[in-house]
Amino acid sequence: MNKILVVEDEAKLAALEADYLRAEGFEPHSIANGLEVVPWVRAHAPDLILLDLMLPGRDGLDICRELRTFTDIPIVMVTARVEEIDRLIGLDLGADDYVCKPFSARELMARIRAILRRPRSKTVPGLVLKEAEHRAELDGRALDLTPVEFRLLRTLAATPGRVFARDKLLEHLYDDHRVVTDRTVDTHVKNLRRKLEEVRPGGELVRSIYGVGYKLEL
């Protein structure tokens, strides 16, 4: 049974969505406060998230941005804000779909089923990321990573095979949003590669794409 997280602060709408989801054979769980979303997702790993844009505690776009730093769980944004800029921003942050209120419950269920039928992104064999501990393992051996190196690996591992430009990687490396150069990414990649190769000699997990950026190989 697919587990669906409903993030909605309108109690009646949240209950309605949950009722439709149960009727369709899904297992819903509802959260009304934006601050609770990321910890719950880390702990329970739902199969899909219905994410309202306007929430108490934390904005839906901000939540989506953080979720995409560590998971590829499908996200459907549900909102009354229909301006085109919000639609573009939401999808650019990694949302899989965007449903505007008021919406048809049947249409929403159809979109959810269509998204869940899509193949999920692949993972790198032997690589395990332990989010709560900020630790990583490769082939059963712990990697001695700095916090920045862990965030770099986490970002690359979220979508293996995807090429990340240096400026995009920089957005995920520092919590204090300090101003650094693209060469800073190169330095962190070099250090991360060295530590990966200590565990798996001869394997180039982090590959350079000339003139573009980096990707994590499968």
Backbone hydrogen bonds in HBPLUS format (Angstrom, degrees):
<---DONOR---> <-ACCEPTOR-->    atom                        ^
c    i                          cat <-CA-CA->   ^        H-A-AA   ^      H-
h    n   atom  resd res      DA  || num        DHA   H-A  angle D-A-AA Bond
n    s   type  num  typ     dist DA aas  dist angle  dist       angle   num
A0027-GLU N   A0002-ASN O   2.83 MM  25  5.99 166.5  1.85 161.9 160.9     1
A0047-ASP N   A0003-LYS O   2.70 MM  44  5.25 150.4  1.78 143.2 153.7     2
A0004-ILE N   A0027-GLU O   2.90 MM  23  5.94 156.7  1.96 132.5 139.9     3
A0029-HIS N   A0004-ILE O   2.92 MM  25  6.33 137.4  2.10 161.3 166.4     4
A0005-LEU N   A0048-LEU O   2.96 MM  43  6.39 164.0  1.99 160.6 162.1     5
A0050-LEU N   A0005-LEU O   2.80 MM  45  6.10 168.2  1.81 169.2 173.2     6
A0006-VAL N   A0029-HIS O   2.73 MM  23  5.91 170.0  1.74 157.7 161.3     7
A0031-ILE N   A0006-VAL O   2.83 MM  25  6.22 154.3  1.90 162.0 164.2     8
A0007-VAL N   A0050-LEU O   2.75 MM  43  5.86 168.2  1.77 169.9 173.5     9
A0052-ASP N   A0007-VAL O   2.93 MM  45  5.78 148.2  2.04 147.8 158.0    10
A0008-GLU N   A0031-ILE O   2.96 MM  23  6.35 139.3  2.13 155.0 165.8    11
A0014-ALA N   A0010-GLU O   2.87 MM   4  6.08 163.4  1.90 162.5 168.2    12
A0015-ALA N   A0011-ALA O   2.95 MM   4  6.11 157.1  2.00 147.2 153.2    13
A0016-LEU N   A0012-LYS O   2.95 MM   4  6.15 152.1  2.03 142.1 150.1    14
A0017-GLU N   A0013-LEU O   2.88 MM   4  6.11 166.0  1.90 155.5 158.3    15
A0018-ALA N   A0014-ALA O   2.97 MM   4  6.14 159.0  2.02 144.9 151.1    16
A0019-ASP N   A0015-ALA O   2.92 MM   4  6.13 153.2  1.99 145.3 152.4    17
A0020-TYR N   A0016-LEU O   3.05 MM   4  6.34 163.0  2.08 154.0 157.5    18
A0021-LEU N   A0017-GLU O   2.93 MM   4  6.13 157.4  1.98 149.3 156.3    19
A0022-ARG N   A0018-ALA O   2.95 MM   4  6.18 160.1  1.99 150.2 154.8    20
A0023-ALA N   A0019-ASP O   3.00 MM   4  6.21 158.1  2.05 146.5 153.0    21
A0024-GLU N   A0020-TYR O   3.00 MM   4  6.24 133.8  2.22 140.4 152.4    22
A0024-GLU N   A0021-LEU O   3.11 MM   3  5.08 130.0  2.37  93.3 106.8    23
A0026-PHE N   A0021-LEU O   2.82 MM   5  5.12 160.4  1.86 153.2 146.5    24
A0025-GLY N   A0022-ARG O   2.98 MM   3  5.06 160.6  2.01 106.3 111.8    25
A0036-GLU N   A0033-ASN O   3.11 MM   3  5.80 158.5  2.16 119.3 125.3    26
A0034-GLY N   A0056-PRO O   2.82 MM  22  5.89 153.5  1.89 171.0 176.8    27
A0037-VAL N   A0034-GLY O   3.34 MM   3  5.57 160.1  2.38 107.5 113.0    28
A0040-TRP N   A0036-GLU O   3.25 MM   4  6.26 154.8  2.31 143.9 151.2    29
A0041-VAL N   A0037-VAL O   2.90 MM   4  6.16 161.8  1.93 161.3 167.1    30
A0042-ARG N   A0038-VAL O   2.95 MM   4  6.16 164.3  1.98 157.6 161.6    31
A0043-ALA N   A0039-PRO O   3.10 MM   4  6.25 148.8  2.20 140.5 148.6    32
A0044-HIS N   A0040-TRP O   2.85 MM   4  5.94 149.7  1.94 153.1 161.1    33
A0045-ALA N   A0041-VAL O   2.84 MM   4  4.97 155.9  1.89 135.4 140.2    34
A0049-ILE N   A0074-PRO O   2.91 MM  25  6.29 152.2  1.99 152.8 162.1    35
A0076-VAL N   A0049-ILE O   2.81 MM  27  6.16 169.9  1.82 170.3 173.5    36
A0051-LEU N   A0076-VAL O   2.80 MM  25  5.99 158.3  1.85 147.4 154.9    37
A0078-VAL N   A0051-LEU O   2.81 MM  27  5.67 159.7  1.85 127.2 131.6    38
A0053-LEU N   A0078-VAL O   3.20 MM  25  6.38 133.8  2.43 141.5 145.1    39
A0060-GLY N   A0053-LEU O   2.85 MM   7  4.18 166.3  1.87 142.8 138.3    40
A0063-ILE N   A0059-ASP O   3.03 MM   4  6.37 154.0  2.09 150.0 158.0    41
A0064-CYS N   A0060-GLY O   2.89 MM   4  6.10 161.4  1.92 149.2 154.0    42
A0065-ARG N   A0061-LEU O   2.95 MM   4  6.17 156.8  2.01 145.2 151.5    43
A0066-GLU N   A0062-ASP O   3.14 MM   4  6.46 158.1  2.19 147.0 151.3    44
A0067-LEU N   A0063-ILE O   2.89 MM   4  6.14 164.7  1.92 157.3 162.2    45
A0068-ARG N   A0064-CYS O   3.07 MM   4  6.23 156.1  2.13 151.3 156.2    46
A0069-THR N   A0066-GLU O   2.98 MM   3  5.32 159.1  2.02 110.6 117.5    47
A0070-PHE N   A0067-LEU O   3.10 MM   3  5.81 165.3  2.13 118.4 122.9    48
A0071-THR N   A0067-LEU O   2.93 MM   4  5.86 139.5  2.10 158.9 171.6    49
A0096-ASP N   A0075-ILE O   2.73 MM  21  5.33 147.1  1.84 144.0 155.5    50
A0097-ASP N   A0075-ILE O   3.35 MM  22  6.81 143.1  2.50 150.2 150.5    51
A0077-MET N   A0097-ASP O   2.99 MM  20  6.28 162.9  2.02 144.9 139.7    52
A0099-VAL N   A0077-MET O   2.72 MM  22  6.05 171.5  1.73 174.7 174.9    53
A0079-THR N   A0099-VAL O   3.08 MM  20  6.59 156.8  2.14 158.6 165.9    54
A0101-LYS N   A0079-THR O   2.71 MM  22  5.65 157.5  1.76 137.0 142.0    55
A0086-ASP N   A0083-GLU O   3.09 MM   3  5.56 125.1  2.40 108.9 121.4    56
A0087-ARG N   A0083-GLU O   3.28 MM   4  6.68 156.4  2.34 149.3 156.1    57
A0088-LEU N   A0084-GLU O   2.96 MM   4  6.26 162.2  1.99 157.5 161.2    58
A0089-ILE N   A0085-ILE O   2.91 MM   4  6.05 163.0  1.94 149.4 154.4    59
A0090-GLY N   A0086-ASP O   2.88 MM   4  5.95 164.1  1.90 149.0 153.7    60
A0091-LEU N   A0087-ARG O   3.12 MM   4  6.32 166.6  2.14 150.2 153.1    61
A0092-ASP N   A0088-LEU O   2.93 MM   4  5.98 153.3  2.00 146.3 154.4    62
A0093-LEU N   A0089-ILE O   3.06 MM   4  6.22 139.5  2.23 145.5 154.7    63
A0095-ALA N   A0090-GLY O   3.26 MM   5  5.86 158.4  2.31 144.7 143.6    64
A0094-GLY N   A0091-LEU O   3.07 MM   3  5.25 155.9  2.13 103.4 110.9    65
A0108-LEU N   A0104-SER O   2.94 MM   4  6.28 159.5  1.98 153.0 158.8    66
A0109-MET N   A0105-ALA O   2.95 MM   4  6.21 161.9  1.99 150.9 154.9    67
A0110-ALA N   A0106-ARG O   2.95 MM   4  6.16 154.2  2.02 145.5 152.9    68
A0111-ARG N   A0107-GLU O   2.90 MM   4  6.20 154.7  1.97 151.2 157.8    69
A0112-ILE N   A0108-LEU O   2.96 MM   4  6.22 157.7  2.01 150.3 156.6    70
A0113-ARG N   A0109-MET O   2.98 MM   4  6.23 165.0  2.00 150.8 154.2    71
A0114-ALA N   A0110-ALA O   2.99 MM   4  6.18 154.9  2.05 144.5 151.7    72
A0115-ILE N   A0111-ARG O   2.94 MM   4  6.17 158.1  1.99 150.6 156.0    73
A0116-LEU N   A0112-ILE O   2.96 MM   4  6.18 162.5  1.99 154.2 159.1    74
A0117-ARG N   A0113-ARG O   3.07 MM   4  6.23 128.7  2.35 138.1 150.3    75
A0117-ARG N   A0114-ALA O   3.30 MM   3  5.25 137.4  2.49  92.0 103.5    76
A0118-ARG N   A0115-ILE O   3.04 MM   3  5.38 149.7  2.13 106.3 115.5    77
A0127-LEU N   A0124-VAL O   3.13 MM   3  5.68 165.4  2.15 139.8 141.0    78
A0139-ASP N   A0126-GLY O   2.76 MM  13  4.53 152.5  1.84 124.2 133.8    79
A0128-VAL N   A0137-GLU O   2.87 MM   9  5.10 164.1  1.90 150.9 153.5    80
A0137-GLU N   A0128-VAL O   2.82 MM   9  5.10 156.3  1.87 150.9 157.8    81
A0130-LYS N   A0135-ARG O   2.72 MM   5  5.13 171.5  1.73 166.5 165.5    82
A0134-HIS N   A0130-LYS O   2.86 MM   4  5.76 116.9  2.26 143.8 162.0    83
A0135-ARG N   A0130-LYS O   3.14 MM   5  5.13 158.5  2.19 138.9 142.2    84
A0134-HIS N   A0131-GLU O   3.07 MM   3  4.93 144.2  2.20  97.9 108.8    85
A0143-LEU N   A0136-ALA O   2.85 MM   7  5.56 164.0  1.87 155.9 152.0    86
A0138-LEU N   A0141-ARG O   2.85 MM   3  5.31 157.9  1.90 151.0 151.9    87
A0141-ARG N   A0138-LEU O   3.01 MM   3  5.31 166.5  2.03 114.9 118.7    88
A0145-LEU N   A0143-LEU O   2.97 MM   2  5.66 124.6  2.29 110.0  93.9    89
A0150-PHE N   A0146-THR O   2.89 MM   4  6.15 154.3  1.96 156.5 164.1    90
A0151-ARG N   A0147-PRO O   3.06 MM   4  6.31 159.2  2.10 144.8 149.8    91
A0152-LEU N   A0148-VAL O   2.93 MM   4  6.16 151.1  2.02 146.1 154.7    92
A0153-LEU N   A0149-GLU O   2.94 MM   4  6.15 165.5  1.96 150.0 153.0    93
A0154-ARG N   A0150-PHE O   2.82 MM   4  5.98 160.1  1.86 151.4 157.8    94
A0155-THR N   A0151-ARG O   2.98 MM   4  6.06 155.3  2.04 142.4 148.2    95
A0156-LEU N   A0152-LEU O   3.10 MM   4  6.36 167.2  2.12 152.7 155.6    96
A0157-ALA N   A0153-LEU O   2.82 MM   4  5.89 156.3  1.87 150.4 157.8    97
A0158-ALA N   A0154-ARG O   3.08 MM   4  6.10 125.2  2.39 137.1 148.5    98
A0158-ALA N   A0155-THR O   3.35 MM   3  5.36 144.0  2.49  95.9 105.6    99
A0162-ARG N   A0159-THR O   3.08 MM   3  5.75 161.3  2.11 138.3 142.4   100
A0161-GLY N   A0216-LEU O   2.86 MM  55  5.59 135.7  2.06 142.4 156.0   101
A0164-PHE N   A0214-TYR O   2.74 MM  50  5.37 173.3  1.74 160.9 159.3   102
A0214-TYR N   A0164-PHE O   2.96 MM  50  5.37 154.5  2.03 147.6 149.1   103
A0168-LYS N   A0165-ALA O   3.09 MM   3  5.32 125.3  2.40 102.8 116.5   104
A0169-LEU N   A0165-ALA O   3.09 MM   4  6.47 155.5  2.16 153.7 160.9   105
A0170-LEU N   A0166-ARG O   2.94 MM   4  6.22 153.8  2.01 151.6 159.1   106
A0172-HIS N   A0169-LEU O   2.99 MM   3  5.52 151.3  2.08 113.3 121.5   107
A0173-LEU N   A0170-LEU O   3.25 MM   3  5.24 155.0  2.32 103.3 110.3   108
A0177-HIS N   A0174-TYR O   3.40 MM   3  5.40 165.2  2.42 102.0 105.6   109
A0184-THR N   A0181-THR O   2.98 MM   3  5.48 150.3  2.07 110.3 119.0   110
A0185-VAL N   A0182-ASP O   3.00 MM   3  5.50 130.4  2.25 109.4 120.5   111
A0187-THR N   A0183-ARG O   3.06 MM   4  6.38 152.6  2.14 147.0 153.3   112
A0188-HIS N   A0184-THR O   3.08 MM   4  6.41 162.1  2.12 150.3 154.4   113
A0189-VAL N   A0185-VAL O   2.83 MM   4  6.04 158.8  1.88 157.0 163.4   114
A0190-LYS N   A0186-ASP O   2.94 MM   4  6.11 157.7  1.99 145.5 151.4   115
A0191-ASN N   A0187-THR O   3.06 MM   4  6.37 159.5  2.10 149.7 154.4   116
A0192-LEU N   A0188-HIS O   2.88 MM   4  6.06 157.5  1.93 147.7 154.5   117
A0193-ARG N   A0189-VAL O   2.81 MM   4  5.98 163.7  1.83 155.3 159.4   118
A0194-ARG N   A0190-LYS O   3.10 MM   4  6.31 159.2  2.14 144.5 149.9   119
A0195-LYS N   A0191-ASN O   3.19 MM   4  6.47 155.8  2.25 145.4 150.8   120
A0196-LEU N   A0192-LEU O   2.96 MM   4  6.22 152.1  2.03 151.0 159.3   121
A0197-GLU N   A0193-ARG O   2.83 MM   4  6.02 158.9  1.87 156.6 162.2   122
A0198-GLU N   A0194-ARG O   3.08 MM   4  6.28 130.7  2.33 136.7 148.8   123
A0199-VAL N   A0196-LEU O   3.15 MM   3  5.48 136.9  2.35 102.0 112.8   124
A0200-ARG N   A0196-LEU O   2.89 MM   4  6.13 161.0  1.92 148.7 155.2   125
A0203-GLY N   A0200-ARG O   3.23 MM   3  5.84 160.4  2.27 137.4 138.8   126
A0217-GLU N   A0205-LEU O   2.69 MM  12  5.07 170.4  1.70 158.1 160.0   127
A0207-ARG N   A0215-LYS O   2.86 MM   8  5.46 159.5  1.90 168.0 169.2   128
A0215-LYS N   A0207-ARG O   3.04 MM   8  5.46 149.2  2.14 147.7 156.9   129
A0209-ILE N   A0213-GLY O   2.84 MM   4  5.29 173.8  1.84 150.3 149.0   130
A0212-VAL N   A0209-ILE O   2.89 MM   3  5.50 160.4  1.93 144.2 145.6   131
A0213-GLY N   A0209-ILE O   3.11 MM   4  5.29 146.7  2.22 137.4 147.2   132
